[in-house]
Amino acid sequence: MTERPPEYEVAVVGGGPAGLTTALYTTRLGHDTVLIDRGGGRAAMMKDTHNVIGITEDVSGNDLLGRARDQVEGYGADSRQAFVEGVTAVNGDDARFRLEAGDESYLADRVVLATGFSDARPDPPLPRTGRGLHYCLHCDAYMFVDESVFVMGRGESAAHVAMIMLNFTDRVDLLLDGDDPTWGDETDELLRAHPIDIVESEVTGAFQDENDPEWLGGFEFADGTVREYRGGFPMYGSNYNNELAADLDAEINDDGTVAVDDHGRTSVDGLYAVGDLTPGHNQIPVAMGQGAKAGIAIHKSLRTFPKSLDELEDGTVDETDVPAISPGLRDAARAHGDD
Protein backbone atom coordinates (compact mmCIF):
# COMPACT_ATOMS: atom_id res chain seq x y z
CA MET A 1 0.00 0.00 0.00
CA THR A 2 1.32 3.44 -0.91
CA GLU A 3 2.23 5.47 2.16
CA ARG A 4 0.09 8.59 2.57
CA PRO A 5 2.11 11.83 2.27
CA PRO A 6 2.39 14.04 5.35
CA GLU A 7 -0.64 16.28 5.70
CA TYR A 8 -0.72 19.88 6.85
CA GLU A 9 -3.40 22.46 7.24
CA VAL A 10 -1.17 25.02 5.50
CA ALA A 11 1.66 24.67 2.99
CA VAL A 12 3.66 27.80 2.17
CA VAL A 13 5.74 27.69 -1.00
CA GLY A 14 8.58 30.21 -0.86
CA GLY A 15 10.75 31.34 2.05
CA GLY A 16 11.07 35.08 1.50
CA PRO A 17 9.67 37.70 3.90
CA ALA A 18 6.07 37.18 2.72
CA GLY A 19 6.12 33.39 2.95
CA LEU A 20 7.93 33.38 6.29
CA THR A 21 5.49 35.86 7.80
CA THR A 22 2.51 33.83 6.58
CA ALA A 23 4.00 30.67 8.10
CA LEU A 24 4.71 32.53 11.34
CA TYR A 25 1.10 33.63 11.65
CA THR A 26 -0.53 30.33 10.71
CA THR A 27 1.76 28.42 13.07
CA ARG A 28 1.24 30.73 16.03
CA LEU A 29 -2.50 30.68 15.33
CA GLY A 30 -2.48 26.93 15.82
CA HIS A 31 -2.34 25.44 12.32
CA ASP A 32 0.09 22.73 11.31
CA THR A 33 2.23 24.42 8.67
CA VAL A 34 5.03 23.38 6.35
CA LEU A 35 7.29 25.93 4.68
CA ILE A 36 8.88 24.66 1.45
CA ASP A 37 11.64 26.84 0.07
CA ARG A 38 14.18 26.19 -2.67
CA GLY A 39 16.57 28.84 -1.31
CA GLY A 40 17.87 32.03 -2.88
CA GLY A 41 15.48 34.75 -3.95
CA ARG A 42 15.69 38.53 -4.12
CA ALA A 43 15.86 39.10 -0.36
CA ALA A 44 18.74 36.63 -0.03
CA MET A 45 20.81 38.74 -2.43
CA MET A 46 20.67 41.83 -0.21
CA LYS A 47 24.02 42.83 1.27
CA ASP A 48 22.31 45.25 3.67
CA THR A 49 18.74 45.51 4.87
CA HIS A 50 16.97 48.85 4.47
CA ASN A 51 13.55 50.16 5.53
CA VAL A 52 12.72 47.32 7.93
CA ILE A 53 11.95 48.86 11.30
CA GLY A 54 13.99 47.36 14.12
CA ILE A 55 16.50 45.75 11.73
CA THR A 56 19.81 47.56 11.41
CA GLU A 57 21.47 47.96 8.03
CA ASP A 58 24.38 45.66 8.90
CA VAL A 59 22.00 42.69 8.71
CA SER A 60 22.24 40.94 5.34
CA GLY A 61 19.32 39.39 3.52
CA ASN A 62 20.57 35.89 4.32
CA ASP A 63 20.87 36.78 8.01
CA LEU A 64 17.37 38.21 8.06
CA LEU A 65 15.86 35.16 6.38
CA GLY A 66 17.85 32.74 8.54
CA ARG A 67 16.68 34.36 11.75
CA ALA A 68 13.09 34.38 10.53
CA ARG A 69 13.25 30.71 9.55
CA ASP A 70 14.61 29.76 12.97
CA GLN A 71 11.83 31.77 14.56
CA VAL A 72 9.12 30.03 12.54
CA GLU A 73 10.57 26.59 13.27
CA GLY A 74 10.79 27.49 16.96
CA TYR A 75 7.01 27.90 17.06
CA GLY A 76 6.52 24.42 15.61
CA ALA A 77 6.36 24.79 11.82
CA ASP A 78 8.13 22.28 9.62
CA SER A 79 10.65 23.62 7.11
CA ARG A 80 11.88 21.85 3.99
CA GLN A 81 14.43 22.97 1.43
CA ALA A 82 13.04 21.76 -1.86
CA PHE A 83 11.68 23.00 -5.16
CA VAL A 84 7.93 22.52 -5.61
CA GLU A 85 7.40 21.36 -9.19
CA GLY A 86 3.66 21.02 -9.04
CA VAL A 87 0.51 21.69 -7.04
CA THR A 88 -2.69 19.89 -7.97
CA ALA A 89 -6.20 19.97 -6.62
CA VAL A 90 -7.23 16.76 -4.85
CA ASN A 91 -10.71 15.39 -5.37
CA GLY A 92 -12.48 13.23 -2.82
CA ASP A 93 -9.91 13.78 -0.06
CA ASP A 94 -9.83 15.69 3.20
CA ALA A 95 -6.99 17.81 1.83
CA ARG A 96 -7.55 20.16 -1.09
CA PHE A 97 -4.07 20.17 -2.60
CA ARG A 98 -1.17 17.85 -3.28
CA LEU A 99 2.30 19.34 -3.63
CA GLU A 100 5.16 17.57 -5.40
CA ALA A 101 8.71 18.54 -4.45
CA GLY A 102 11.33 16.17 -5.85
CA ASP A 103 10.79 12.75 -4.31
CA GLU A 104 8.53 14.15 -1.60
CA SER A 105 4.80 14.85 -1.63
CA TYR A 106 2.68 16.87 0.76
CA LEU A 107 -1.05 17.28 1.33
CA ALA A 108 -2.49 20.59 2.48
CA ASP A 109 -5.87 22.17 2.96
CA ARG A 110 -4.54 25.65 2.16
CA VAL A 111 -1.62 26.57 -0.10
CA VAL A 112 0.16 29.91 -0.06
CA LEU A 113 2.32 30.85 -3.04
CA ALA A 114 5.17 33.21 -2.14
CA THR A 115 7.39 32.47 -5.13
CA GLY A 116 8.10 36.09 -6.12
CA PHE A 117 9.82 37.09 -9.33
CA SER A 118 13.25 37.43 -10.87
CA ASP A 119 14.53 40.77 -12.08
CA ALA A 120 15.26 40.79 -15.79
CA ARG A 121 18.88 41.83 -16.22
CA PRO A 122 20.83 43.28 -19.11
CA ASP A 123 23.84 41.41 -20.42
CA PRO A 124 27.06 41.68 -18.33
CA PRO A 125 29.13 43.48 -17.27
CA LEU A 126 27.25 44.64 -14.16
CA PRO A 127 28.26 44.86 -10.49
CA ARG A 128 26.95 42.56 -7.77
CA THR A 129 23.54 43.27 -6.33
CA GLY A 130 23.70 45.53 -3.28
CA ARG A 131 27.12 47.03 -3.98
CA GLY A 132 26.22 49.26 -6.86
CA LEU A 133 23.37 47.35 -8.48
CA HIS A 134 19.97 48.03 -6.95
CA TYR A 135 16.39 47.12 -7.82
CA CYS A 136 14.35 48.88 -5.12
CA LEU A 137 14.03 52.62 -5.65
CA HIS A 138 12.09 53.17 -2.43
CA CYS A 139 14.61 51.17 -0.39
CA ASP A 140 17.85 52.47 -1.83
CA ALA A 141 17.37 55.99 -3.23
CA TYR A 142 18.35 57.37 0.17
CA MET A 143 21.80 55.81 -0.27
CA PHE A 144 22.51 58.04 -3.27
CA VAL A 145 21.87 61.51 -1.89
CA ASP A 146 24.42 63.78 -3.63
CA GLU A 147 26.02 60.76 -5.37
CA SER A 148 26.45 60.00 -9.07
CA VAL A 149 23.73 57.55 -10.12
CA PHE A 150 22.87 55.61 -13.27
CA VAL A 151 19.54 54.25 -14.44
CA MET A 152 19.86 51.60 -17.15
CA GLY A 153 17.02 50.82 -19.53
CA ARG A 154 15.12 52.04 -22.55
CA GLY A 155 11.45 52.01 -21.54
CA GLU A 156 8.97 54.24 -19.75
CA SER A 157 9.91 52.93 -16.29
CA ALA A 158 13.61 53.72 -16.80
CA ALA A 159 12.82 57.26 -17.91
CA HIS A 160 10.58 57.94 -14.93
CA VAL A 161 12.96 56.41 -12.40
CA ALA A 162 15.73 58.64 -13.74
CA MET A 163 13.55 61.69 -13.19
CA ILE A 164 12.53 60.50 -9.72
CA MET A 165 16.20 60.20 -8.72
CA LEU A 166 16.55 63.97 -9.18
CA ASN A 167 14.79 64.24 -5.82
CA PHE A 168 17.97 62.83 -4.25
CA THR A 169 20.89 63.94 -6.44
CA ASP A 170 21.72 66.29 -9.30
CA ARG A 171 23.95 63.71 -11.01
CA VAL A 172 21.73 61.25 -12.87
CA ASP A 173 22.63 59.46 -16.11
CA LEU A 174 20.18 57.36 -18.14
CA LEU A 175 22.11 54.58 -19.89
CA LEU A 176 20.60 53.12 -23.07
CA ASP A 177 23.46 50.61 -23.38
CA GLY A 178 23.39 50.79 -27.18
CA ASP A 179 19.60 50.30 -27.48
CA ASP A 180 17.03 52.62 -28.97
CA PRO A 181 14.57 54.13 -26.45
CA THR A 182 11.01 52.82 -26.45
CA TRP A 183 9.38 55.47 -24.29
CA GLY A 184 6.72 57.66 -25.85
CA ASP A 185 7.00 61.16 -27.31
CA GLU A 186 5.49 62.85 -24.25
CA THR A 187 7.91 61.05 -21.93
CA ASP A 188 10.79 61.96 -24.23
CA GLU A 189 9.87 65.65 -24.12
CA LEU A 190 9.48 65.51 -20.35
CA LEU A 191 12.73 63.61 -19.87
CA ARG A 192 14.77 66.05 -21.94
CA ALA A 193 13.34 68.95 -19.92
CA HIS A 194 15.02 67.50 -16.81
CA PRO A 195 18.78 67.75 -16.14
CA ILE A 196 19.55 64.13 -17.03
CA ASP A 197 22.36 62.97 -19.29
CA ILE A 198 21.12 60.32 -21.74
CA VAL A 199 24.07 58.08 -22.64
CA GLU A 200 23.49 56.12 -25.85
CA SER A 201 26.81 54.24 -26.05
CA GLU A 202 27.03 50.55 -25.11
CA VAL A 203 28.50 49.60 -21.73
CA THR A 204 31.65 47.53 -22.32
CA GLY A 205 33.07 47.15 -18.82
CA ALA A 206 32.71 47.93 -15.13
CA PHE A 207 35.34 48.89 -12.57
CA GLN A 208 35.34 49.00 -8.78
CA ASP A 209 35.68 51.92 -6.41
CA GLU A 210 39.36 52.42 -5.54
CA ASN A 211 38.56 53.39 -1.95
CA ASP A 212 35.98 50.64 -1.38
CA PRO A 213 36.59 47.71 -3.77
CA GLU A 214 33.32 46.03 -2.80
CA TRP A 215 31.43 48.89 -4.45
CA LEU A 216 30.99 49.86 -8.06
CA GLY A 217 33.27 52.61 -9.31
CA GLY A 218 31.74 53.14 -12.72
CA PHE A 219 31.41 51.95 -16.32
CA GLU A 220 33.47 51.99 -19.49
CA PHE A 221 31.65 52.66 -22.77
CA ALA A 222 32.12 51.66 -26.39
CA ASP A 223 32.82 55.26 -27.41
CA GLY A 224 35.90 55.24 -25.17
CA THR A 225 34.42 57.32 -22.34
CA VAL A 226 34.51 56.39 -18.66
CA ARG A 227 31.89 57.50 -16.15
CA GLU A 228 32.00 57.13 -12.38
CA TYR A 229 28.92 56.01 -10.42
CA ARG A 230 28.21 55.13 -6.83
CA GLY A 231 25.49 52.81 -8.09
CA GLY A 232 22.22 52.66 -9.91
CA PHE A 233 19.09 50.89 -11.05
CA PRO A 234 18.66 48.56 -14.05
CA MET A 235 15.07 48.77 -15.29
CA TYR A 236 14.34 45.79 -17.52
CA GLY A 237 11.16 44.40 -15.98
CA SER A 238 10.32 41.29 -13.98
CA ASN A 239 9.81 37.58 -14.66
CA TYR A 240 7.09 36.37 -12.30
CA ASN A 241 7.23 32.83 -10.94
CA ASN A 242 3.52 32.25 -11.53
CA GLU A 243 3.62 28.74 -13.05
CA LEU A 244 2.08 26.98 -10.04
CA ALA A 245 -0.79 29.45 -9.92
CA ALA A 246 -1.35 29.17 -13.67
CA ASP A 247 -1.41 25.37 -13.50
CA LEU A 248 -4.25 25.63 -10.98
CA ASP A 249 -6.11 28.04 -13.31
CA ALA A 250 -5.76 30.96 -10.92
CA GLU A 251 -6.34 34.37 -12.48
CA ILE A 252 -3.13 35.94 -13.75
CA ASN A 253 -2.91 39.69 -14.43
CA ASP A 254 -1.61 41.05 -17.73
CA ASP A 255 1.73 41.94 -16.13
CA GLY A 256 2.25 38.38 -14.87
CA THR A 257 1.28 38.96 -11.24
CA VAL A 258 -1.29 36.71 -9.57
CA ALA A 259 -4.64 38.40 -8.95
CA VAL A 260 -5.57 38.46 -5.25
CA ASP A 261 -8.01 40.21 -2.96
CA ASP A 262 -6.98 42.29 0.04
CA HIS A 263 -6.27 39.15 2.08
CA GLY A 264 -4.20 37.27 -0.47
CA ARG A 265 -7.02 35.01 -1.71
CA THR A 266 -6.72 34.03 -5.37
CA SER A 267 -9.55 33.04 -7.68
CA VAL A 268 -9.02 29.38 -6.62
CA ASP A 269 -10.66 28.38 -3.35
CA GLY A 270 -8.02 27.61 -0.74
CA LEU A 271 -5.13 29.07 -2.76
CA TYR A 272 -3.41 32.26 -1.59
CA ALA A 273 -0.57 34.37 -3.00
CA VAL A 274 1.54 36.95 -1.18
CA GLY A 275 4.60 39.13 -1.66
CA ASP A 276 6.29 40.03 -4.93
CA LEU A 277 4.14 37.53 -6.85
CA THR A 278 1.17 39.86 -6.37
CA PRO A 279 0.52 43.45 -7.51
CA GLY A 280 1.90 46.34 -5.47
CA HIS A 281 5.15 47.65 -4.07
CA ASN A 282 8.00 45.14 -3.92
CA GLN A 283 9.08 45.94 -0.37
CA ILE A 284 9.96 43.72 2.58
CA PRO A 285 7.59 45.50 5.01
CA VAL A 286 4.78 45.33 2.43
CA ALA A 287 5.44 41.62 1.90
CA MET A 288 5.38 41.05 5.65
CA GLY A 289 2.07 42.86 5.93
CA GLN A 290 0.60 40.76 3.13
CA GLY A 291 1.83 37.60 4.83
CA ALA A 292 0.26 38.63 8.12
CA LYS A 293 -3.09 39.42 6.50
CA ALA A 294 -3.11 36.14 4.60
CA GLY A 295 -2.18 34.22 7.75
CA ILE A 296 -5.08 35.74 9.66
CA ALA A 297 -7.50 35.09 6.80
CA ILE A 298 -6.37 31.46 6.62
CA HIS A 299 -6.84 31.10 10.37
CA LYS A 300 -10.39 32.41 10.16
CA SER A 301 -11.15 29.88 7.41
CA LEU A 302 -9.66 26.92 9.30
CA ARG A 303 -10.19 27.47 13.02
CA THR A 304 -12.39 24.97 14.81
CA PHE A 305 -14.04 27.35 17.26
CA PRO A 306 -16.39 29.01 17.64
CA LYS A 307 -18.79 26.47 16.18
CA SER A 308 -22.14 27.52 14.80
CA LEU A 309 -25.37 26.28 16.31
CA ASP A 310 -25.88 24.05 13.28
CA GLU A 311 -22.55 22.33 13.97
CA LEU A 312 -23.36 21.43 17.57
CA GLU A 313 -24.67 17.86 17.71
CA ASP A 314 -25.81 17.86 21.35
CA GLY A 315 -26.15 21.58 21.86
CA THR A 316 -22.75 21.95 23.53
CA VAL A 317 -19.05 21.54 22.75
CA ASP A 318 -17.53 18.37 24.15
CA GLU A 319 -14.84 19.37 26.62
CA THR A 320 -12.58 16.62 25.30
CA ASP A 321 -12.45 18.41 21.93
CA VAL A 322 -10.64 21.45 23.33
CA PRO A 323 -8.12 22.83 22.80
CA ALA A 324 -8.26 22.34 19.03
CA ILE A 325 -4.53 22.92 18.52
CA SER A 326 -2.59 19.83 17.41
CA PRO A 327 -0.43 17.96 19.96
CA GLY A 328 2.76 18.90 18.13
CA LEU A 329 2.05 22.63 18.15
CA ARG A 330 0.79 22.39 21.72
CA ASP A 331 4.11 20.88 22.80
CA ALA A 332 6.04 23.51 20.84
CA ALA A 333 4.07 26.31 22.52
CA ARG A 334 4.75 24.85 25.96
CA ALA A 335 8.47 24.52 25.20
CA HIS A 336 8.59 28.03 23.79
CA GLY A 337 6.99 29.39 26.94
CA ASP A 338 9.64 27.70 29.06
CA ASP A 339 12.53 29.40 27.21
Sequence and secondary structure as in RCSB ss.txt:
>XXXX:A:sequence
MTERPPEYEVAVVGGGPAGLTTALYTTRLGHDTVLIDRGGGRAAMMKDTHNVIGITEDVSGNDLLGRARDQVEGY
GADSRQAFVEGVTAVNGDDARFRLEAGDESYLADRVVLATGFSDARPDPPLPRTGRGLHYCLHCDAYMFVDESVF
VMGRGESAAHVAMIMLNFTDRVDLLLDGDDPTWGDETDELLRAHPIDIVESEVTGAFQDENDPEWLGGFEFADGT
VREYRGGFPMYGSNYNNELAADLDAEINDDGTVAVDDHGRTSVDGLYAVGDLTPGHNQIPVAMGQGAKAGIAIHK
SLRTFPKSLDELEDGTVDETDVPAISPGLRDAARAHGDD
>XXXX:A:secstr
      EEEEEEE  SHHHHHHHHHHHHTT  EEEEE S  TGGG SS  S TT  TT  HHHHHHHHHHHHHHT
T EEEE    EEEE SSSSSSEEEEETTEEEEEEEEEE   EEE   SS    BTTTB   HHHHGGGGTTS EE
EE SSHHHHHHHHHGGGT S EEEE TT    S HHHHHHHHTSS EEE S EEEEEE SS TTSEEEEEETTS 
EEE SEEEE   EEE  HHHHHTT  B TTS B   TTSB SSTTEEE GGGSSS   HHHHHHHHHHHHHHHHH
HH   S  GGG SSSS  GGG   S HHHHHHHHHHHH 
